[in-house]
Amino acid sequence: MKLLSFAIPCYNSADYMEKCIKSVLIGGEDVEVIIVDDGSTKDDTAEIADRYAKMYPTIVKAVHQENGGHGCAVNTGLANASGLYFKVVDSDDWVDARSYKKILASLKGFVEGEEPDMVIANYVYEKEGAHHKKVMHYTNLPQNQIFTWNDVSRFRKGQYILMHSVIYRTKLLRECGLELPKHTFYVDNIYVYKPLPSVKTLYYMDVDFYRY
């Protein structure tokens, strides 16, 4: 079993998807990269996905489907995931290499059978031309330890748990019946909050992992 499955929804993403793919490939054989071509027709998205699947046959899967929207592509990624944990990275985003290695080390360190349901890390708004990047920290969460909701203090205004910040245990997502709607503009909140009632244990790392 892979440690971490990444789903990368792609729709006419040829101009930028390779940066995303290369950023997650750093995880090597510990990870699985599922590139979901969501009915791309205007560029080489499908060809790029197939090329990486051929180059990294033990890591990358290329899945092609009719256009169903972002949520449908995430559903497809989850359906094809074999990893213990599951993470969505949009094709125009990427992950930070140093933070990534720390997260993989933490995932490896969990005792079998006692893995947390949700792992949380920071995300960074990579606004073009901005000198100061806005980082979403979670100062209200205990760091580097497994905890429960009883250990969490209040979230401050503007402090959100978003799709960018969460890594879910794959089995939990399936058991809670997560299925995102098709052809819906914004599904991020559904993805995060639908599984929350099933989350019993959490783990937070203060690392700037996801670049949005």
C-alpha positions in Angstrom: 0.0 0.0 0.0 1.2 3.5 -0.8 1.5 6.0 2.0 -0.1 8.9 0.3 -2.3 9.2 -2.8 -2.4 12.6 -4.6 -5.3 13.4 -6.9 -4.6 16.1 -9.5 -7.8 17.2 -11.3 -6.9 18.6 -14.7 -9.0 20.4 -17.3 -7.1 22.0 -20.2 -4.2 22.4 -17.8 -1.2 21.8 -20.1 0.4 25.2 -19.4 1.0 24.6 -15.7 0.2 21.0 -14.7 3.8 19.7 -15.0 5.0 22.0 -12.2 2.3 20.5 -10.0 3.1 16.9 -11.0 6.9 17.3 -10.5 6.3 18.8 -7.1 4.5 15.7 -5.8 6.8 13.2 -7.6 9.5 14.1 -5.0 7.8 11.6 -2.7 9.0 8.7 -4.8 7.6 5.2 -4.2 5.9 6.3 -1.0 3.3 8.1 -3.0 0.8 7.6 -5.7 -0.1 10.4 -8.2 -3.5 10.1 -9.9 -3.8 12.6 -12.8 -7.4 12.9 -13.7 -8.0 14.3 -17.2 -11.5 15.7 -16.9 -12.4 15.7 -20.5 -9.7 18.2 -21.7 -10.1 19.0 -25.4 -8.2 22.3 -26.0 -4.6 21.3 -25.3 -2.2 18.5 -24.5 -3.4 17.7 -21.0 -4.3 14.1 -21.9 -0.9 13.5 -23.6 1.0 15.0 -20.7 -0.9 12.7 -18.2 -0.1 9.7 -20.3 3.5 10.6 -20.7 4.1 10.8 -16.9 2.2 7.6 -16.4 4.6 5.9 -18.8 7.7 7.6 -17.2 6.7 6.6 -13.7 4.5 3.5 -14.0 4.8 2.5 -10.3 3.8 6.0 -9.1 1.6 7.8 -11.7 -1.8 6.8 -12.9 -3.5 8.7 -15.8 -7.3 8.5 -15.7 -9.4 10.0 -18.6 -13.1 10.8 -18.3 -15.8 12.9 -19.8 -16.0 16.4 -18.4 -17.7 16.3 -15.0 -16.2 19.3 -13.2 -13.8 19.6 -10.4 -15.8 17.6 -7.9 -16.3 14.7 -10.3 -12.5 14.6 -10.9 -11.9 14.5 -7.2 -14.4 11.6 -6.9 -12.5 9.8 -9.6 -9.2 10.3 -7.8 -10.6 8.9 -4.6 -12.1 5.9 -6.4 -8.6 5.1 -7.8 -6.6 5.8 -4.7 -4.7 3.0 -2.9 -2.8 5.1 -0.4 -3.4 5.2 3.4 -3.9 8.9 3.1 -5.5 11.1 0.3 -4.7 14.6 -0.8 -6.1 16.8 -3.6 -3.7 19.2 -5.3 -5.2 21.3 -8.1 -3.2 21.4 -11.3 -2.4 25.1 -11.0 -1.0 24.7 -7.5 2.0 22.8 -6.1 3.6 21.7 -2.8 6.8 22.8 -1.1 9.5 20.2 -1.2 11.0 20.8 2.3 7.6 20.7 4.0 6.6 17.7 1.9 9.5 15.6 3.2 8.6 16.5 6.8 5.0 15.5 6.2 6.0 12.1 4.7 8.3 11.5 7.6 5.4 12.2 10.0 3.0 9.9 8.1 5.6 7.1 8.2 6.0 7.6 12.0 2.4 6.9 13.0 1.8 3.7 14.8 -0.1 1.2 12.6 -3.8 1.2 13.6 -3.4 4.5 15.5 -3.1 6.9 12.5 -5.0 10.2 12.8 -8.0 10.7 10.6 -6.9 14.1 9.4 -3.5 15.7 9.0 -3.5 19.5 8.7 -0.7 21.8 7.4 -0.4 25.4 6.4 -1.1 26.8 2.9 0.3 29.8 1.2 -1.4 32.3 -1.1 1.1 32.6 -4.0 -0.3 35.8 -5.4 1.6 36.9 -8.5 3.9 39.8 -7.9 3.2 39.9 -4.1 6.4 40.5 -2.0 4.8 39.1 1.2 3.0 35.8 0.9 -0.1 35.3 3.1 0.3 32.1 5.1 -2.6 30.4 6.8 -1.3 29.1 10.2 -3.4 27.2 12.8 -2.2 28.7 16.1 -5.2 27.2 17.8 -4.1 23.6 17.2 -1.6 21.5 19.1 1.5 20.8 17.1 3.2 17.5 16.2 1.0 15.3 18.3 -2.3 13.4 17.8 -5.2 15.2 19.4 -9.0 15.4 19.5 -11.5 18.2 19.0 -11.5 18.6 22.8 -8.0 19.9 22.5 -8.8 22.6 19.9 -9.3 26.2 20.9 -11.5 28.6 18.8 -10.6 29.4 15.3 -10.1 33.1 14.8 -11.9 35.1 12.1 -10.5 34.3 8.7 -8.8 31.1 9.8 -10.3 28.4 7.6 -9.7 24.7 7.2 -9.7 24.4 3.4 -9.1 21.6 0.9 -5.6 23.0 0.6 -4.7 22.4 4.3 -6.1 18.9 4.8 -4.9 15.3 4.2 -7.6 12.8 5.0 -7.3 9.1 5.8 -8.5 7.5 2.6 -10.7 4.9 4.4 -12.5 7.6 6.3 -13.5 9.4 3.1 -14.9 6.3 1.7 -16.7 5.2 4.9 -18.3 8.6 5.4 -19.8 8.4 1.9 -18.1 11.5 0.4 -19.3 12.1 -3.1 -18.9 15.6 -4.6 -21.5 17.0 -7.0 -20.8 17.1 -10.7 -20.5 20.4 -12.7 -20.5 22.5 -9.6 -18.2 25.6 -9.5 -17.0 25.3 -5.9 -16.9 22.0 -4.0 -14.0 22.7 -1.6 -16.2 23.3 1.5 -18.2 20.1 0.9 -14.9 18.2 0.6 -13.6 19.5 3.9 -16.8 19.6 6.1 -18.7 16.5 5.0 -16.2 14.1 6.6 -15.6 16.2 9.7 -18.2 14.4 11.9 -16.3 11.2 11.2 -13.0 12.7 12.3 -12.0 11.7 15.8 -8.2 12.3 15.8 -6.1 15.0 14.2 -2.5 16.0 13.7 -1.2 19.4 12.8 2.2 20.4 11.4 3.3 24.0 11.2 4.8 23.8 7.8 4.0 25.8 4.7 3.1 22.8 2.5 0.5 23.8 0.0 1.1 26.6 -2.5 -2.2 28.1 -3.7 
